Amino acid sequence: MLPGGGQFYNNQPIKGGLLIASAIATGYLYMDYGNKYKNFNGTDLTEKAQYLKLRNKYGWWIGFVYIYGLLDAIVEAHLHPFHDVMNEDLEKPKEEKEQKQ
């Protein structure tokens, strides 16, 4: 359930590490801008609105990173046997058929 966990399961530690780092970074920025918005005491309301906008932007990025990691892990797990299938010798069954005749 952690971003990057499926990539580690599929033996892709670099991609998994990048997804974990992305999730941590976007989570930190989301909380940072949320705290700046919540604790804003200035008179410039455009600055406060900017904090809200950035908080919401990183909230969307958290969701994007999570969904991307989930879909990537599903696709990679589904395609995992693809390399084995592509490395099969396609001529071998033909030779076996000729030997039986």
C-alpha positions as CSV (number, residue, x, y, z in Angstrom):
1,M,0.0,0.0,0.0
2,L,3.1,2.3,0.0
3,P,4.1,4.0,-3.2
4,G,7.0,2.1,-4.6
5,G,6.2,-1.1,-2.8
6,G,5.0,-2.9,-6.0
7,Q,8.1,-1.8,-7.8
8,F,10.2,-3.5,-5.1
9,Y,8.1,-6.6,-5.4
10,N,8.7,-6.6,-9.2
11,N,12.4,-6.2,-8.7
12,Q,12.6,-2.6,-9.7
13,P,14.3,-1.0,-6.7
14,I,15.4,2.2,-8.5
15,K,11.9,3.0,-9.7
16,G,10.5,2.0,-6.2
17,G,13.0,4.3,-4.5
18,L,12.1,7.2,-6.8
19,L,8.4,6.7,-6.1
20,I,9.0,6.6,-2.3
21,A,11.1,9.8,-2.5
22,S,8.5,11.5,-4.7
23,A,5.7,10.6,-2.2
24,I,7.8,11.8,0.7
25,A,8.7,15.1,-1.1
26,T,5.1,15.9,-2.2
27,G,3.8,14.9,1.2
28,Y,6.2,17.2,2.9
29,L,5.5,20.1,0.6
30,Y,1.7,19.6,1.0
31,M,2.0,19.8,4.8
32,D,4.5,22.7,4.6
33,Y,2.2,24.9,2.5
34,G,-0.8,23.8,4.5
35,N,0.9,25.0,7.7
36,K,1.9,28.2,6.0
37,Y,-1.7,28.8,4.9
38,K,-3.1,27.9,8.3
39,N,-0.7,30.0,10.3
40,F,-0.6,33.0,8.0
41,N,-0.8,36.3,9.9
42,G,0.1,38.8,7.2
43,T,-2.1,41.4,5.5
44,D,-1.4,40.3,1.9
45,L,-4.2,37.9,1.1
46,T,-2.7,37.1,-2.3
47,E,0.2,35.5,-0.5
48,K,-2.2,33.4,1.6
49,A,-4.1,32.4,-1.6
50,Q,-0.8,31.3,-3.1
51,Y,-0.1,29.0,-0.2
52,L,-3.5,27.5,-0.6
53,K,-3.0,27.0,-4.3
54,L,0.4,25.4,-3.8
55,R,-1.0,23.1,-1.0
56,N,-3.7,21.9,-3.3
57,K,-1.2,21.4,-6.2
58,Y,0.9,19.1,-4.1
59,G,-2.2,17.3,-2.8
60,W,-2.9,16.4,-6.4
61,W,0.7,15.3,-6.9
62,I,0.4,13.0,-4.0
63,G,-2.6,11.3,-5.7
64,F,-0.8,11.2,-9.0
65,V,2.3,9.6,-7.6
66,Y,0.2,7.0,-5.8
67,I,-1.9,6.1,-8.8
68,Y,1.1,6.0,-11.1
69,G,2.9,3.6,-8.8
70,L,-0.1,1.4,-8.5
71,L,-0.8,1.2,-12.2
72,D,2.9,0.7,-13.0
73,A,3.2,-2.2,-10.5
74,I,0.1,-3.8,-11.9
75,V,1.3,-3.6,-15.5
76,E,4.8,-4.8,-14.7
77,A,3.4,-7.7,-12.7
78,H,1.1,-8.6,-15.6
79,L,4.0,-8.4,-18.1
80,H,6.5,-10.2,-15.9
81,P,6.2,-13.6,-17.9
82,F,6.5,-11.6,-21.1
83,H,10.4,-11.9,-21.1
84,D,10.2,-15.7,-20.6
85,V,7.7,-16.1,-23.4
86,M,9.7,-14.0,-25.8
87,N,12.9,-16.0,-25.0
88,E,11.2,-19.4,-25.9
89,D,12.6,-21.2,-28.9
90,L,9.8,-21.1,-31.4
91,E,11.4,-23.7,-33.7
92,K,11.6,-26.4,-31.1
93,P,7.9,-27.6,-31.4
94,K,8.4,-27.7,-35.2
95,E,11.4,-30.1,-34.8
96,E,9.5,-32.3,-32.4
97,K,6.6,-32.6,-34.9
98,E,9.0,-33.7,-37.6
99,Q,10.7,-36.3,-35.4
100,K,7.3,-37.9,-34.6
101,Q,6.5,-38.4,-38.4
